[in-house]
C-alpha cells in the first residue's frame, strides 16, 4: 500500500509500506493492505511505518489520517 505523511511545509514520507501504526485519539491502531476505508483523528505520539527498507518512525502532535483504496494519507 502507498503511504504519505504530509505537513504544511513538506512531505515527511512517501512510499510503499507493509503496515502503518498510528496514534489515534482513542489509542494506537494499525493499518494493513486492503484495510476498510477510514478517516480518523490522531493524537500525540509516533507514526511507525514498516517498509522494505525497515521501520521508520515520526513523532506527531496530532492530525488526521485517511485510508482509501490501499492509500494512507497522514496529515500532521
GUMAR-357935 format. One record per atom (N, C-alpha, C, O, CB): residue number from 1; x, y, z; chain; residue in one letter. Coordinates in steps of 0.05 Angstrom, whole numbers. Glycine has a CB too. Example, Ala and Ser with C-alpha at 12.3 -4.5 7.8 and 13.67 -1.06 7.14 Angstrom:
<bagus>
    i       X       Y       Z  ch  aa
    1     264    -114     156   A   a
    1     246     -90     156   A   a
    1     264     -66     156   A   a
    1     285     -66     169   A   a
    1     226     -89     181   A   a
    2     257     -45     142   A   s
    2     273     -21     143   A   s
    2     258       1     157   A   s
    2     268      23     161   A   s
    2     282     -12     114   A   s
</bagus>
This chain:
<bagus>
    i       X       Y       Z  ch  aa
    1      17     -23       0   A   x
    1       0       0       0   A   x
    1      18      25       0   A   x
    1      41      24       9   A   x
    1     -19       0      24   A   x
    2       7      47     -10   A   x
    2      22      71     -12   A   x
    2      16      88      13   A   x
    2      -7      90      21   A   x
    2      15      87     -38   A   x
    3      37     100      24   A   x
    3      34     117      48   A   x
    3      47     144      43   A   x
    3      69     146      32   A   x
    3      47     103      73   A   x
    4      33     165      52   A   x
    4      45     192      51   A   x
    4      40     205      78   A   x
    4      18     204      89   A   x
    4      32     209      28   A   x
    5      61     218      88   A   x
    5      59     234     112   A   x
    5      65     263     104   A   x
    5      87     269      95   A   x
    5      78     224     136   A   x
    6      45     280     107   A   x
    6      47     307      97   A   x
    6      45     328     119   A   x
    6      28     325     137   A   x
    6      26     313      75   A   x
    7      61     349     118   A   x
    7      59     372     135   A   x
    7      52     396     117   A   x
    7      54     393      93   A   x
    7      85     377     152   A   x
    8      45     418     129   A   x
    8      40     442     111   A   x
    8      65     450      96   A   x
    8      63     463      75   A   x
    8      31     465     128   A   x
    9      89     443     105   A   x
    9     114     452      93   A   x
    9     127     432      74   A   x
    9     139     439      55   A   x
    9     133     459     114   A   x
   10     123     406      81   A   x
   10     138     386      65   A   x
   10     126     358      68   A   x
   10     108     354      84   A   x
   10     167     385      73   A   x
   11     136     340      52   A   x
   11     129     312      53   A   x
   11     149     297      70   A   x
   11     173     297      64   A   x
   11     126     299      25   A   x
   12     141     285      93   A   x
   12     160     271     110   A   x
   12     165     243     100   A   x
   12     188     233     103   A   x
   12     148     269     138   A   x
   13     145     230      88   A   x
   13     149     203      77   A   x
   13     130     199      54   A   x
   13     107     208      54   A   x
   13     143     182     100   A   x
   14     139     185      34   A   x
   14     123     178      11   A   x
   14     134     152       0   A   x
   14     157     151      -9   A   x
   14     121     200     -10   A   x
   15     118     130       1   A   x
   15     128     105     -10   A   x
   15     109      82      -2   A   x
   15      88      86       9   A   x
   15     155     100       1   A   x
   16     118      58      -9   A   x
   16     103      34      -3   A   x
   16     109      24      25   A   x
   16     132      27      34   A   x
   16     107      12     -24   A   x
   17      90      11      38   A   x
   17      93       1      65   A   x
   17      78     -25      68   A   x
   17      58     -30      55   A   x
   17      85      21      86   A   x
   18      87     -42      87   A   x
   18      73     -66      94   A   x
   18      50     -60     114   A   x
   18      28     -70     112   A   x
   18      92     -87     107   A   x
   19      56     -42     133   A   x
   19      36     -33     152   A   x
   19      44      -6     164   A   x
   19      68       2     163   A   x
   19      31     -54     174   A   x
   20      25       7     176   A   x
   20      29      33     190   A   x
   20      16      32     217   A   x
   20      -6      23     220   A   x
   20      18      57     173   A   x
   21      31      41     238   A   x
   21      20      43     265   A   x
   21      15      73     270   A   x
   21      34      89     266   A   x
   21      38      30     286   A   x
   22      -9      79     279   A   x
   22     -17     107     283   A   x
   22     -27     113     311   A   x
   22     -39      95     323   A   x
   22     -38     115     262   A   x
   23     -21     137     322   A   x
   23     -31     144     349   A   x
   23     -59     156     347   A   x
   23     -61     181     346   A   x
   23     -11     163     362   A   x
   24     -79     140     347   A   x
   24    -106     150     346   A   x
   24    -113     166     371   A   x
   24    -100     162     392   A   x
   24    -126     127     343   A   x
   25    -133     183     370   A   x
   25    -140     199     393   A   x
   25    -151     182     416   A   x
   25    -151     190     439   A   x
   25    -161     220     385   A   x
   26    -161     157     409   A   x
   26    -170     139     430   A   x
   26    -152     114     433   A   x
   26    -161      94     444   A   x
   26    -199     130     423   A   x
   27    -128     116     424   A   x
   27    -109      94     426   A   x
   27     -96      88     399   A   x
   27    -107      95     378   A   x
   27    -123      69     437   A   x
   28     -74      74     399   A   x
   28     -60      68     374   A   x
   28     -74      46     359   A   x
   28     -87      29     370   A   x
   28     -30      61     380   A   x
   29     -70      46     332   A   x
   29     -81      25     315   A   x
   29     -63      21     291   A   x
   29     -46      38     285   A   x
   29    -110      33     306   A   x
   30     -66      -1     277   A   x
   30     -50      -7     254   A   x
   30     -68      -9     229   A   x
   30     -91     -17     230   A   x
   30     -35     -34     258   A   x
   31     -56      -3     207   A   x
   31     -69      -5     181   A   x
   31     -52     -23     163   A   x
   31     -28     -18     160   A   x
   31     -73      24     167   A   x
   32     -64     -43     152   A   x
   32     -51     -62     134   A   x
   32     -63     -59     106   A   x
   32     -83     -45     103   A   x
   32     -53     -91     144   A   x
   33     -52     -72      87   A   x
   33     -62     -72      59   A   x
   33     -91     -82      59   A   x
   33     -99     -99      75   A   x
   33     -45     -90      41   A   x
   34    -108     -70      42   A   x
   34    -136     -76      39   A   x
   34    -153     -69      63   A   x
   34    -174     -81      68   A   x
   34    -139    -106      33   A   x
   35    -144     -50      79   A   x
   35    -159     -40     102   A   x
   35    -184     -27      93   A   x
   35    -185     -15      71   A   x
   35    -142     -21     119   A   x
   36    -205     -28     108   A   x
   36    -230     -14     102   A   x
   36    -226      16     101   A   x
   36    -208      26     115   A   x
   36    -252     -21     123   A   x
   37    -241      30      85   A   x
   37    -239      60      85   A   x
   37    -242      71     113   A   x
   37    -259      62     129   A   x
   37    -260      72      65   A   x
   38    -227      92     118   A   x
   38    -226     103     146   A   x
   38    -216     132     145   A   x
   38    -199     139     129   A   x
   38    -207      86     164   A   x
   39    -228     149     162   A   x
   39    -218     175     168   A   x
   39    -218     177     199   A   x
   39    -238     171     212   A   x
   39    -235     198     155   A   x
   40    -195     185     210   A   x
   40    -192     185     239   A   x
   40    -175     209     248   A   x
   40    -157     217     234   A   x
   40    -181     159     249   A   x
   41    -181     218     272   A   x
   41    -164     238     286   A   x
   41    -140     225     298   A   x
   41    -141     202     307   A   x
   41    -180     254     307   A   x
   42    -117     239     298   A   x
   42     -93     228     310   A   x
   42     -87     246     335   A   x
   42     -92     270     335   A   x
   42     -69     228     291   A   x
   43     -75     233     355   A   x
   43     -66     247     379   A   x
   43     -36     249     378   A   x
   43     -23     243     357   A   x
   43     -75     232     404   A   x
   44     -24     258     400   A   x
   44       5     259     402   A   x
   44      16     231     403   A   x
   44       4     214     416   A   x
   44      14     275     427   A   x
   45      38     226     390   A   x
   45      51     200     390   A   x
   45      69     196     367   A   x
   45      79     214     355   A   x
   45      29     179     391   A   x
   46      73     170     360   A   x
   46      91     162     339   A   x
   46      77     148     317   A   x
   46      61     130     322   A   x
   46     113     144     351   A   x
   47      82     156     293   A   x
   47      73     142     269   A   x
   47      97     124     260   A   x
   47     119     134     255   A   x
   47      64     162     245   A   x
   48      92      98     259   A   x
   48     113      79     251   A   x
   48     105      66     225   A   x
   48      82      58     221   A   x
   48     117      58     273   A   x
   49     124      64     207   A   x
   49     119      53     180   A   x
   49     138      30     176   A   x
   49     163      34     178   A   x
   49     122      74     158   A   x
   50     128       6     170   A   x
   50     144     -17     163   A   x
   50     145     -19     133   A   x
   50     125     -26     120   A   x
   50     133     -43     177   A   x
   51     168     -14     121   A   x
   51     171     -16      92   A   x
   51     194     -36      86   A   x
   51     205     -48     104   A   x
   51     178      12      80   A   x
   52     199     -39      61   A   x
   52     221     -58      53   A   x
   52     248     -50      63   A   x
   52     265     -67      68   A   x
   52     222     -60      22   A   x
   53     252     -24      68   A   x
   53     277     -14      78   A   x
   53     279     -15     109   A   x
   53     300      -7     120   A   x
   53     282      14      69   A   x
   54     258     -23     122   A   x
   54     259     -25     152   A   x
   54     236     -10     164   A   x
   54     216      -3     152   A   x
   54     285     -15     162   A   x
   55     240      -4     190   A   x
   55     220      10     206   A   x
   55     228      39     209   A   x
   55     250      45     217   A   x
   55     216      -3     234   A   x
   56     210      58     201   A   x
   56     215      86     204   A   x
   56     194      98     223   A   x
   56     171      90     222   A   x
   56     214     101     177   A   x
   57     202     117     240   A   x
   57     184     129     259   A   x
   57     184     159     257   A   x
   57     205     171     252   A   x
   57     191     120     288   A   x
   58     161     171     262   A   x
   58     158     200     261   A   x
   58     141     209     285   A   x
   58     120     197     290   A   x
   58     145     210     234   A   x
   59     150     228     300   A   x
   59     135     238     323   A   x
   59     115     260     313   A   x
   59     123     278     298   A   x
   59     154     250     345   A   x
   60      90     257     321   A   x
   60      70     277     312   A   x
   60      55     288     337   A   x
   60      54     275     358   A   x
   60      49     263     293   A   x
   61      43     311     333   A   x
   61      28     324     355   A   x
   61      -1     325     349   A   x
   61     -16     341     360   A   x
   61      38     353     359   A   x
   62     -10     307     332   A   x
   62     -38     306     324   A   x
   62     -41     308     294   A   x
   62     -22     314     280   A   x
   62     -54     328     338   A   x
   63     -66     304     284   A   x
   63     -71     307     256   A   x
   63     -94     290     248   A   x
   63    -112     283     264   A   x
   63     -46     299     240   A   x
   64     -95     283     222   A   x
   64    -115     266     210   A   x
   64    -103     244     193   A   x
   64     -81     248     183   A   x
   64    -135     283     194   A   x
   65    -117     222     190   A   x
   65    -109     201     172   A   x
   65    -133     193     155   A   x
   65    -155     191     165   A   x
   65     -97     176     187   A   x
   66    -128     188     129   A   x
   66    -148     178     111   A   x
   66    -137     152      99   A   x
   66    -115     152      89   A   x
   66    -156     199      89   A   x
   67    -153     131     100   A   x
   67    -146     106      87   A   x
   67    -167     100      66   A   x
   67    -191     100      71   A   x
   67    -144      82     108   A   x
   68    -158      97      41   A   x
   68    -177      92      19   A   x
   68    -162      78      -4   A   x
   68    -142      89     -14   A   x
   68    -190     118       9   A   x
   69    -172      55     -12   A   x
   69    -161      41     -36   A   x
   69    -131      36     -34   A   x
   69    -117      43     -53   A   x
   69    -168      56     -62   A   x
   70    -122      25     -12   A   x
   70     -94      19      -7   A   x
   70     -76      43      -8   A   x
   70     -52      41     -16   A   x
   70     -84      -1     -28   A   x
   71     -86      66      -1   A   x
   71     -70      91       2   A   x
   71     -76     103      29   A   x
   71     -99     106      36   A   x
   71     -76     111     -21   A   x
   72     -55     109      44   A   x
   72     -57     121      70   A   x
   72     -45     149      69   A   x
   72     -21     152      62   A   x
   72     -43     103      92   A   x
   73     -61     169      75   A   x
   73     -51     196      75   A   x
   73     -53     207     104   A   x
   73     -75     208     115   A   x
   73     -67     215      55   A   x
   74     -30     214     115   A   x
   74     -29     225     142   A   x
   74     -23     255     141   A   x
   74      -2     262     130   A   x
   74      -7     209     160   A   x
   75     -41     271     151   A   x
   75     -37     300     152   A   x
   75     -31     308     180   A   x
   75     -47     305     198   A   x
   75     -62     315     141   A   x
   76      -6     320     184   A   x
   76       3     328     210   A   x
   76      12     356     210   A   x
   76      21     366     231   A   x
   76      25     309     220   A   x
</bagus>
